[in-house]
Amino acid sequence: MADSTGNTTDHEAAHQPPLRKASWKYIGPGIVVAATGVGAGDLVATLIAGSNFGYTLLWAAIIGCLVKISLAEAAGRWHLSTGRTLFDGWASLGRWTTWFFAVYVVVWGFVYGAAAMSSSALPLQALFPDVMDLKWWGIACGLVGLVFVWFNKYAVFEKVMTVLVGVMFVVTVYLAIRVTPNIPDAFAGLLPVLPDEKDSILNTLGLIGGVGGTITLAAYGYWVNAKGWTDTGWMKVMRLDNRVAYATTGIFVIAMLFVGAELLHSANVAIASGDKGLIQLGDILEEEYGTATAKFFLIGFFATSFTSLIGVWHGVSLMFADFVARLSGRGQAKGEEVASGERERSWPFRGYLLWLTFPPMILLFEGQPFRLIIIYGVLGAAFLPFLAGTLIWLLNSPRTPREWRNGPVSNVMLAVAGLLFLILCVKQIWDQPWAEFF
């Protein structure tokens, strides 16, 4: 596909609007991306890291946040500096990006929909065990998410996400304080030391890569636009917002690492990987601190899972709507702003909402088909190297005004992110049972 974005000129860059002062009162999309990006899987992975290695990998969790800051900032900078969406930029790089995204968004959405509904259902079933079965809780969560996103625009969506993030924050910080962290050991964990165990490098890279979001990093630019930030005058605001996002993410994962280090590592207690590990943690908390603490934790677990559900329902549907508009020739013209609610009212947005909700319900009843899960795993692992690589390409080219192209620090951070996720992608592909696939 030919480059349809056109080269920007220094004359265009000279007529950018004045920069608004970065202010906390504007914060919003960062809260949304933090809430969406930190799911139950991220918390349990960090919990297990604390359980296995104590505070040793605290530094890796922090680096994971810094890496994701660079990716989300780059996505937001592309949207604000060019007046174009990220998919519009991808499309300018060639038809291969369209094919990759088309396959990814269909397969990923089908499997993720079931995973998100199941994850949100687990804490509800634990809180109300006699009400209904897990799969029916999952269906209820999916339907509530569908109705909420269908009938509410970004402003209401952001407010609800902010409230749920507040619940997540209070619960995780409370647990971290409740287990009485060893502060000297925690500071020692800031030193970049690898555990003295087999595969410690890959485990460390996995923790770094697993902190805070995959496709939601790409959705950040769409939420920035939905907020009404549509030009470079919002650049300072966006950067502050992005830092708040990953500072919040850092607090969540560090708090859970503290819980793993103190509650599980010191007692040599192992928990399962995946969302069920958090249910086990709830049982352990009940034994140690009583029923009230356990229920409080389950409420935080639900907030964590449900924010990821409605965040993906909204953010990835925005991306899909842009994808369809670009394919149909109705993509955004250079400099043309898309009204904040226009994509949210479009049939592709609502069609993808339905795709995320109803077909995945089949998997809640019948389990996840083996071949589909392998494809899902490979595509998911490939997305972040794809995102990092294409952002380097776009933000070092004439597609981006010279003033807003990557500097040395941005290029290094994006290159590190790309290399990290490429290694994790190769490992993910290598670990798949391909013989059974065929």
Order of alpha helices (4+ residues) and beta strands (2+ residues): alpha-alpha-alpha-alpha-alpha-alpha-alpha-alpha-alpha-alpha-alpha-alpha-alpha-alpha-alpha-alpha-alpha-alpha-alpha
